[in-house]
Amino acid sequence: MQVQFWGTRGSLARPGRRTLRYGGNTSCVQVTSPKGSLVVIDCGTGAHDLGRSLLAEARGPLRGSILFSHTHWDHIQGFPFFAPLFVPGGHWDIYGPAGLSQSLRETLAGQMQHIYFPVTLDELGASILFHDLVEGSFEIDDIRITTRYLNHPALTLGYRLEMGSACVVYACDHEPHSRLPGQKAQMHELDRRHSEFLAGADLVIHDAQYTDKEYANHRGWGHSPMEYVSEIGQLAGVKRMAFSHHDPGRTDDALDQIVDSIRSDLKRKESPMHVFAAADGQVIELDVSSTSTPKIRRGKFSATPATAPAVKDSSVLMGVSDARLALVLMEAARVEGVRTTHVLDEASTVRMAKSARPGLILLEDQPAGIDGLSVCRSLRSEQDLHLKQVPIVMVAGRERTSEGMAAGVTQWLITPFSVQYARAQIQAWLWRSACRWVRAALPAEEEKRLAALRELSILDTKPEERFDRITRVAAAVGDVPIALVSLVDQDRQWFKSCHGLSVTETSRELSFCGHVVLTRAPVIVPDTLLDDRFADNPLVTGEPRVRFYAGFPIFYTDGSCLGTLCLIDTRPRQFPAATLQRFEDLAGLVQQELNSSPQKTAA
C-alpha cells in the first residue's frame, strides 16, 4: 500500500520560502493499493497537484474514490480544481459524513455555483456518485474502511483503511475530549476510545496543529496539540505517527524543533513509535503481506445505510433551566431541522422523556438549576428499554465522570461551547443512536390495526396454554431457545406467550416484529450482524443477544396484521423451505386461536 501526501497544512494554504520543506498546501492524501485501487482523502489545495500528476500518468479515464473527512474549506477547496473530474469517461465515488440539513453533494455543489466558480458540479465530465456516511464499515475494492466520528465543531469522520496486514488511519480534524491533554492518568474515556480506533496502525495521519502551550488558548477549535497526539499514539500501539494539519503560521524550522522535542521524549520513554511531520510530496510504502498488524473490531453495520428518514424523524428533549444555555442548544438543533422540546424542571423532563420518546436527551447539571444526574438516574431505572438506551448528554461546566457513569450518562458537553460545536455533537449523537438499526415505519392502516387489537381485548391478559403449547412446539421444531406470540401495540410489542424469555414486552422502537407488521409477510434474518436493519439493535448487542430471527404474520378477521409468531436464536441459523413452512403453519394455528372466540380470552 502506498501513501502519498499532497497537502499537509491546516486551515489556510501557506506557500512561501519559510514553508518550502513541509509545504503550504492544505489537506490531501493519496492511498493506492497494490491492485491499483485509488483512494483520495480530503481535497484541500493539494488536490490540484494530485490531479495533474494522475492525468500525466493515466492511460485513459480514471476511476477512483474520494473520502471527505468534513466540508470545512481547507478540506474541499481543491475539489473544483481536481482535473480528473473534468475527463469524460472517468468514474468517481465520493464519500463524506451525512448531514441532517444538507447532503454531501449539496454542500460541494455550493462552492461551485457560478457566483463562485465558472463550472458547476453538474457540468463535470466524469461520472460521479455521492455516498453519505455514518459510523460503520464499507469496502472500496480490496480496501476495508471503518469510520468514526471525530471531535470537531463540524461533523467529521476519521477513516481507518485496512488491506491485508497494512493499516492506515486518517484523523483530521480532531481535538482531545479531555480538558487536560498530556496527563495520561486523567485521560478521558472518549480519548481512550479514540485510541482504540488508531490501535495497532502501521501509519496514523493525525491532526497536530498546536503545541500544548498553544492549545490552552484554542480549546474548542477542533484541533490537537502534538503532545496529545504522541500520547494517544503510544497508548494505541501505533508504529508511525505522521503529524499533519500544520498550523499556517508554523515555519519549517519551528516544526523541526517541536518534532525533535517529542522524539526526545519518546526516546526517554523507550517508546518504539516513530513520529514525523508529514510533508507535501512525501511517499510512504506499507507492506501488506506481513501478519504483525493487530486489527480492531470492525463496525457491525454499514457506514452507508439508507436510514436518513429515521434520523430526521428523531427529536431532542432539553431539560435546561438556564436561558442562555438553552438558547445556544436550541439554535444548534434548529439549524439542523431537528424537532426540539424544551422543558424547565425535572418532573417535566421525566414526563416528556416517557411520552415523547426522544432520540437524544440533553440535561443541564447546574447547582441552581435542574439536577441532571438525578433525572438521568430516574430515567435509567425505568423498565422501558428505550429510556435505558437513549443517549443522555449532561451539559455542565465540569465533568463528574464517576458520578456520571453510575447514573448512566452517555457523554458530557462541557461549557463554554459554540453553536457550531453543539450542532456537530447533536448530529453525531443522533446518527449514532438512529442509524445502528432501522426502525420499522408505521403501516398505512395503523389506526385500523390498533382498533382491531383493542377489539380482541387480549393485551396484558394472563398466559394461556392454547398459545403456550404452540410456542413450545415451534421452539422444538426449530431447536431454538426462544419462541414468542408477539402482538405489536402502539409503542410496544407485548408477548401473549413467551417460551424462553422472562420479559413480557419490549419497546416497539426496537421491534423486529414491527417489520413483519409493516410488510405483512414473513421476515427471516439468518444473521442479524450481517443485516443493516438489525446489526446494532440493542436486542442484538445486549440481552437477549438475537442473532437469528424468523417472524410470521398473524392476521385478524378484517385483514389487519396484529403481530407474529416469532423464533429467536443466539446463533446464526439457516432453515430449509420445508421447516419454514411448518413455522408458517404454526402461525396459522395462533391466528386461528386469536380469531376463534376473542370474548373467551382469559382476563
Backbone hydrogen bonds, N-H to C=O, Kabsch-Sander energy under -0.5 kcal/mol:
donor,donor_aa,acceptor,acceptor_aa,energy
2,Q,32,T,-2.9
3,V,284,I,-3.0
4,Q,30,Q,-2.7
5,F,282,Q,-2.5
6,W,28,C,-3.0
7,G,28,C,-1.7
8,T,25,N,-1.0
9,R,25,N,-3.0
10,G,246,H,-3.3
12,L,10,G,-2.9
14,R,24,G,-2.3
19,T,16,G,-1.5
20,L,17,R,-0.6
23,G,19,T,-2.0
27,S,9,R,-1.0
28,C,7,G,-1.9
29,V,41,I,-1.9
30,Q,4,Q,-3.0
31,V,39,V,-3.2
32,T,2,Q,-2.6
33,S,37,S,-2.0
36,G,33,S,-2.2
39,V,31,V,-2.8
39,V,37,S,-0.5
40,V,65,S,-3.0
41,I,29,V,-3.2
42,D,40,V,-0.6
42,D,67,L,-2.8
43,C,75,H,-2.6
44,G,27,S,-3.2
46,G,26,T,-1.4
47,A,44,G,-2.2
48,H,45,T,-1.4
49,D,45,T,-0.5
50,L,46,G,-1.8
51,G,47,A,-2.5
52,R,48,H,-1.9
53,S,49,D,-2.2
54,L,50,L,-2.5
55,L,51,G,-2.2
56,A,52,R,-1.9
57,E,53,S,-1.2
58,A,54,L,-1.0
64,G,91,H,-1.9
65,S,38,L,-1.8
66,I,93,D,-2.6
67,L,40,V,-3.4
68,F,66,I,-0.6
68,F,95,Y,-3.0
69,S,67,L,-0.5
75,H,72,H,-2.4
76,I,72,H,-0.5
76,I,73,W,-1.5
77,Q,73,W,-2.4
78,G,43,C,-2.3
79,F,43,C,-0.8
79,F,76,I,-1.8
81,F,78,G,-1.0
82,F,79,F,-1.5
83,A,81,F,-1.2
85,L,82,F,-1.9
86,F,83,A,-2.3
87,V,84,P,-1.1
89,G,125,G,-0.6
90,G,87,V,-1.6
91,H,62,L,-2.2
92,W,127,S,-2.8
93,D,64,G,-2.0
94,I,92,W,-0.5
94,I,129,L,-3.3
95,Y,66,I,-3.3
96,G,131,H,-1.6
98,A,133,L,-3.1
99,G,102,Q,-0.6
107,T,103,S,-2.0
108,L,104,L,-2.4
109,A,105,R,-2.4
110,G,106,E,-1.3
111,Q,107,T,-0.8
111,Q,108,L,-0.5
112,M,109,A,-1.3
113,Q,110,G,-0.9
116,Y,113,Q,-2.2
117,F,113,Q,-2.9
123,E,120,T,-1.2
124,L,121,L,-1.2
126,A,85,L,-2.4
127,S,90,G,-3.1
129,L,92,W,-2.4
131,H,94,I,-2.8
133,L,96,G,-3.2
134,V,303,A,-2.1
136,G,147,T,-0.7
137,S,301,F,-1.7
138,F,145,I,-2.3
140,I,143,I,-2.6
143,I,140,I,-2.3
144,R,142,D,-0.5
144,R,162,E,-2.9
145,I,138,F,-3.1
146,T,160,R,-2.3
147,T,136,G,-2.9
148,R,158,G,-1.5
150,L,156,T,-2.6
152,H,150,L,-1.0
157,L,69,S,-2.4
158,G,148,R,-3.4
159,Y,170,Y,-2.2
160,R,146,T,-2.6
161,L,159,Y,-0.6
161,L,168,V,-3.5
162,E,144,R,-3.0
162,E,160,R,-0.5
163,M,166,A,-2.3
165,S,288,V,-1.5
166,A,163,M,-2.0
168,V,161,L,-2.6
169,V,203,L,-2.4
170,Y,159,Y,-3.1
171,A,169,V,-0.5
171,A,205,I,-3.2
175,E,151,N,-1.3
183,Q,180,L,-1.4
184,K,182,G,-0.8
186,Q,183,Q,-1.7
187,M,184,K,-1.8
191,D,188,H,-0.5
192,R,188,H,-1.8
193,R,189,E,-1.9
194,H,190,L,-1.9
195,S,191,D,-2.0
196,E,192,R,-1.5
197,F,193,R,-1.4
198,L,194,H,-1.2
199,A,195,S,-0.6
199,A,196,E,-0.5
200,G,236,A,-2.7
201,A,198,L,-2.0
202,D,167,C,-1.3
203,L,167,C,-1.6
204,V,240,R,-2.3
205,I,169,V,-3.4
206,H,204,V,-0.7
206,H,242,A,-2.4
207,D,171,A,-2.5
208,A,244,S,-2.3
210,Y,224,S,-2.2
215,Y,211,T,-2.6
216,A,212,D,-1.2
217,N,214,E,-1.6
218,H,215,Y,-1.9
221,W,218,H,-1.8
226,M,210,Y,-2.6
229,V,225,P,-1.8
230,S,226,M,-2.5
231,E,227,E,-2.2
232,I,228,Y,-3.0
233,G,229,V,-2.0
234,Q,230,S,-2.1
235,L,231,E,-2.2
236,A,232,I,-1.6
237,G,233,G,-0.7
237,G,234,Q,-0.9
238,V,233,G,-2.4
239,K,201,A,-2.5
240,R,202,D,-0.7
241,M,274,H,-3.1
242,A,204,V,-3.5
242,A,240,R,-0.6
243,F,241,M,-0.7
243,F,276,F,-3.1
244,S,206,H,-2.5
245,H,8,T,-0.5
246,H,8,T,-2.6
247,D,209,Q,-0.5
250,R,247,D,-2.1
251,T,249,G,-0.5
252,D,18,R,-2.7
255,L,251,T,-2.2
256,D,252,D,-2.3
257,Q,253,D,-2.0
258,I,254,A,-1.9
259,V,255,L,-2.4
260,D,256,D,-2.6
261,S,257,Q,-1.9
262,I,258,I,-2.1
263,R,259,V,-2.5
264,S,260,D,-2.1
265,D,261,S,-1.8
266,L,262,I,-2.3
267,K,263,R,-2.2
268,R,264,S,-2.1
269,K,265,D,-1.6
270,E,267,K,-0.9
271,S,266,L,-2.7
274,H,239,K,-2.5
276,F,241,M,-2.1
278,A,243,F,-2.6
278,A,276,F,-0.6
280,D,22,Y,-2.0
281,G,5,F,-3.6
282,Q,279,A,-2.2
284,I,3,V,-3.1
286,L,1,M,-3.1
303,A,137,S,-1.5
307,T,305,P,-1.3
310,A,307,T,-0.6
311,V,307,T,-1.3
312,K,308,A,-2.7
313,D,309,P,-1.7
314,S,311,V,-1.6
316,V,339,R,-2.8
317,L,360,L,-2.6
318,M,316,V,-0.5
318,M,341,T,-3.2
319,G,317,L,-0.6
319,G,362,L,-3.1
320,V,318,M,-0.9
320,V,343,V,-1.5
326,A,322,D,-2.5
327,L,323,A,-2.0
328,V,324,R,-1.8
329,L,325,L,-2.1
330,M,326,A,-2.8
331,E,327,L,-2.3
332,A,328,V,-2.2
333,A,329,L,-2.2
334,R,330,M,-2.6
335,V,331,E,-1.9
336,E,332,A,-0.8
337,G,334,R,-1.5
338,V,333,A,-2.1
339,R,314,S,-0.8
341,T,316,V,-2.7
343,V,318,M,-2.8
343,V,341,T,-0.5
349,T,345,D,-1.7
350,V,346,E,-2.3
351,R,347,A,-2.3
352,M,348,S,-2.7
353,A,349,T,-2.2
354,K,350,V,-1.7
355,S,351,R,-1.8
356,A,352,M,-3.1
357,R,352,M,-0.6
357,R,353,A,-0.9
359,G,315,S,-2.2
360,L,315,S,-1.1
361,I,391,P,-2.3
362,L,317,L,-3.0
363,L,361,I,-0.5
363,L,393,V,-2.7
364,E,319,G,-2.2
365,D,395,V,-2.0
366,Q,370,I,-1.4
369,G,366,Q,-0.9
372,G,364,E,-0.8
372,G,370,I,-1.5
375,V,371,D,-2.0
376,C,372,G,-2.7
377,R,373,L,-2.4
378,S,374,S,-2.1
379,L,375,V,-2.5
380,R,376,C,-2.6
381,S,377,R,-1.2
382,E,379,L,-1.3
388,K,384,D,-1.1
389,Q,385,L,-1.3
390,V,386,H,-2.8
393,V,361,I,-3.0
393,V,391,P,-0.5
394,M,411,Q,-2.4
395,V,363,L,-3.6
396,A,394,M,-0.6
396,A,413,L,-1.7
400,R,398,R,-0.5
401,T,399,E,-0.8
404,G,400,R,-2.6
405,M,401,T,-2.5
406,A,402,S,-2.0
407,A,403,E,-1.7
408,G,404,G,-1.3
409,V,404,G,-2.8
410,T,392,I,-2.7
411,Q,392,I,-1.1
413,L,394,M,-3.1
414,I,412,W,-0.6
415,T,396,A,-2.5
422,A,418,S,-2.3
423,R,419,V,-2.4
424,A,153,P,-0.5
424,A,420,Q,-2.0
425,Q,421,Y,-2.2
426,I,422,A,-2.6
427,Q,423,R,-2.2
428,A,424,A,-2.3
429,W,425,Q,-2.6
430,L,426,I,-2.4
431,W,427,Q,-2.9
432,R,428,A,-2.6
433,S,429,W,-2.0
434,A,430,L,-2.5
435,C,431,W,-2.1
438,V,533,R,-2.0
439,R,437,W,-0.6
446,E,443,P,-1.2
449,R,445,E,-2.2
450,L,446,E,-2.7
451,A,447,E,-2.2
452,A,448,K,-2.0
453,L,449,R,-2.0
454,R,450,L,-2.3
455,E,451,A,-2.1
456,L,452,A,-1.2
457,S,453,L,-0.6
457,S,454,R,-1.2
458,I,453,L,-0.7
461,T,458,I,-1.6
467,F,464,E,-1.2
468,D,464,E,-2.5
469,R,465,E,-2.8
471,T,467,F,-1.9
472,R,468,D,-2.1
473,V,469,R,-1.9
474,A,470,I,-2.6
475,A,471,T,-2.3
476,A,472,R,-1.9
477,V,473,V,-2.8
478,G,474,A,-2.2
479,D,475,A,-1.1
480,V,475,A,-1.7
482,I,568,I,-1.6
483,A,499,H,-2.0
484,L,566,C,-2.6
485,V,497,S,-2.0
486,S,484,L,-0.7
486,S,564,T,-2.5
487,L,494,W,-3.3
488,V,486,S,-0.5
488,V,562,L,-2.2
489,D,487,L,-0.8
489,D,492,R,-2.5
493,Q,506,T,-2.7
494,W,487,L,-2.9
495,F,504,T,-3.0
496,K,485,V,-2.0
496,K,494,W,-0.7
497,S,485,V,-1.0
499,H,483,A,-2.5
499,H,497,S,-0.5
500,G,498,C,-0.6
506,T,493,Q,-1.8
508,R,491,D,-1.3
510,L,507,S,-1.1
511,S,508,R,-1.5
515,H,512,F,-1.6
516,V,512,F,-0.7
517,V,513,C,-2.3
518,L,514,G,-1.9
519,T,515,H,-2.2
520,R,516,V,-2.5
521,A,516,V,-0.7
523,V,551,G,-2.0
525,V,523,V,-0.5
525,V,549,Y,-3.4
528,T,547,R,-2.3
530,L,527,D,-1.6
531,D,528,T,-1.5
532,D,530,L,-0.5
534,F,531,D,-1.9
535,A,531,D,-2.0
536,D,436,R,-2.0
537,N,534,F,-1.9
540,V,537,N,-2.7
541,T,537,N,-2.4
542,G,538,P,-2.0
545,R,542,G,-2.9
546,V,539,L,-2.5
547,R,569,D,-2.7
548,F,569,D,-2.2
549,Y,525,V,-1.9
550,A,567,L,-2.0
551,G,523,V,-2.4
552,F,565,L,-2.0
554,I,563,G,-2.1
556,Y,560,S,-2.9
559,G,556,Y,-2.0
562,L,554,I,-2.4
562,L,560,S,-0.8
563,G,554,I,-1.1
564,T,486,S,-2.8
565,L,552,F,-2.0
566,C,484,L,-2.4
566,C,564,T,-0.6
567,L,550,A,-2.5
568,I,482,I,-2.6
569,D,548,F,-1.8
573,R,526,P,-1.8
580,L,576,P,-2.0
581,Q,577,A,-2.0
582,R,578,A,-1.4
583,F,579,T,-2.0
584,E,580,L,-2.1
585,D,581,Q,-2.2
586,L,582,R,-2.2
587,A,583,F,-2.1
588,G,584,E,-1.7
589,L,585,D,-1.5
590,V,586,L,-2.0
591,Q,587,A,-2.5
592,Q,588,G,-2.2
593,E,589,L,-2.3
594,L,590,V,-2.4
595,N,591,Q,-2.1
596,S,592,Q,-1.3
597,S,593,E,-0.8
600,K,597,S,-2.2
601,T,598,P,-1.5
